[in-house]
């Protein structure tokens, strides 16, 4: 692409976007969640592996299942958020490579070593988590990404055969959570500083 986006879009995606902890009483439709995924899925991943798997927790019942895994500081804001997304990765993502990366029939064999498969899944699903946040912001949603929860409890509750998931979710591990909705700007904290280019980068 030869044309850069304008300052307004850059503000929406980066410069004026904030991490939200308080939410307006305004619902998020299933349609916009589908739009979000349809945007984020086009972000690049290694061998088009696309290992990210997402649970959108929208109902009070689903949120209550998550609650025991949350740290106390994350509980109230998560219960208040219209949607909480569990960003996760499929440890057996390579089973989809014959369909997702058909130009190399042997790609599935690259990931026979479990450690290599796990590292690839985590790295690329984390990339997709970044695309997820940008796609959400592009659609007018605010985001509250967070750690501060017990991954093992989330995995036991949501990513096992006994949790009623389809087989595609039986080999999934959680990475991070992201609250979604329309944030209350009056409850924002002052923006924290960032490192300068000189502190974070080198030109070689």
TIDO-662291 format. One record per residue (C-alpha): x, y, z; residue in three letters. Coordinates in pm, whole numbers, plus 50000, padded with zeros to 5 digits. Example, Ala and Ser with C-alpha at 12.3 -4.5 7.8 and 13.67 -1.06 7.14 Angstrom:
512304955050780ALA;513674989450714SER;
END
This chain:
500005000050000UNK;501465033449896UNK;499205057650087UNK;499475063050461UNK;496395068050673UNK;495595102650806UNK;496175117951146UNK;492585111751256UNK;492975074351205UNK;496365074451376UNK;494795092151674UNK;492015066051694UNK;494405036751673UNK;497335049951877UNK;497825085651995UNK;494475092052164UNK;493485055852230UNK;493545046452598UNK;493235015652814UNK;489805017352977UNK;488815004753321UNK;485275019053346UNK;482485013153099UNK;479355030252980UNK;476075011052992UNK;476075005552618UNK;475904970952462UNK;478284956152206UNK;476484936851933UNK;477444902351811UNK;477724917551465UNK;480514941251567UNK;482384912351731UNK;482184893751402UNK;483434924851220UNK;486314926751466UNK;487424891451389UNK;486974896351015UNK;489474925051034UNK;492044910151270UNK;492304877151081UNK;494144894350796UNK;497154903651012UNK;500254883250920UNK;501274851951107UNK;504054826751044UNK;503014803650760UNK;499524818650793UNK;499264796951104UNK;496504818251262UNK;496734801351605UNK;494604826751797UNK;491334814351942UNK;488924838352112UNK;486104833952358UNK;483764863852380UNK;482164863452724UNK;478964883852691UNK;476484870352943UNK;476424873753324UNK;476634835753345UNK;479834834853137UNK;481364863153341UNK;480604844553665UNK;482534814653534UNK;485524837753480UNK;485274855853812UNK;487144830254031UNK;490194833253805UNK;490434871353824UNK;492694890954055UNK;490704913454292UNK;491774945154109UNK;490384931953781UNK;487074917953905UNK;484764948153912UNK;485814963253581UNK;485514929553410UNK;482054923253548UNK;481034958153430UNK;482454955253077UNK;479894945852810UNK;482264919352671UNK;485404902352796UNK;487474884752532UNK;489734855952630UNK;492634857052385UNK;494114822452357UNK;496204800552128UNK;495694765951982UNK;498654743152051UNK;497594721351757UNK;497194750051510UNK;499354730751262UNK;496494706751191UNK;494904735150989UNK;498014742650781UNK;497064720550483UNK;494094743850439UNK;495654776650555UNK;499074772750388UNK;498384750650085UNK;501374762949885UNK;503664741550106UNK;502204706650166UNK;504934698050420UNK;504314728050647UNK;502424707050900UNK;505574686450962UNK;507544717351071UNK;505784716551406UNK;506134680351514UNK;508264690851813UNK;505824701952086UNK;508094729752216UNK;508434744951869UNK;504684743051817UNK;503994759252154UNK;506474787652094UNK;505064794051748UNK;501484793551874UNK;502184817652160UNK;504214842051951UNK;501814844151662UNK;498644844751871UNK;500194873352070UNK;500704891551739UNK;497074884851660UNK;496154899152000UNK;497734931851891UNK;495764931051567UNK;492644924151777UNK;493094956251976UNK;493704977351666UNK;490694962151489UNK;488504969051791UNK;489645005251806UNK;489115009251432UNK;485484998451482UNK;484915024151755UNK;485325001052053UNK;487465008052357UNK;489754981452500UNK;491004971452841UNK;493654944652786UNK;494994928653101UNK;496884901153272UNK;496064896953640UNK;494244863753624UNK;494964826853680UNK;495594811353338UNK;495304775953472UNK;491864783053617UNK;490694798853292UNK;491964769553090UNK;490314744253321UNK;487004762953308UNK;486824771352940UNK;489264750152736UNK;488604713952821UNK;486344687552671UNK;484274687752991UNK;483584725152941UNK;481384716252644UNK;483734730152381UNK;483974716352028UNK;487164696451954UNK;488834727051801UNK;489044742252151UNK;490414711752336UNK;494104721052282UNK;493834758052362UNK;495674778252627UNK;494764813252744UNK;497154842452692UNK;495464874852807UNK;492074890552861UNK;490634921352692UNK;487544939552809UNK;485564955352526UNK;482904982052512UNK;482535019552519UNK;484735034052790UNK;483815061653030UNK;486305089452948UNK;485635106853281UNK;487225077353463UNK;490495076453271UNK;493785079953455UNK;496395104553325UNK;498405089253043UNK;501645073853161UNK;504935083052993UNK;506515062252718UNK;510155056352631UNK;511655079352372UNK;512955066952039UNK;516515071352166UNK;515795050352474UNK;514055021852293UNK;515635020451949UNK;518955018751769UNK;519735026051407UNK;522475003051273UNK;
END
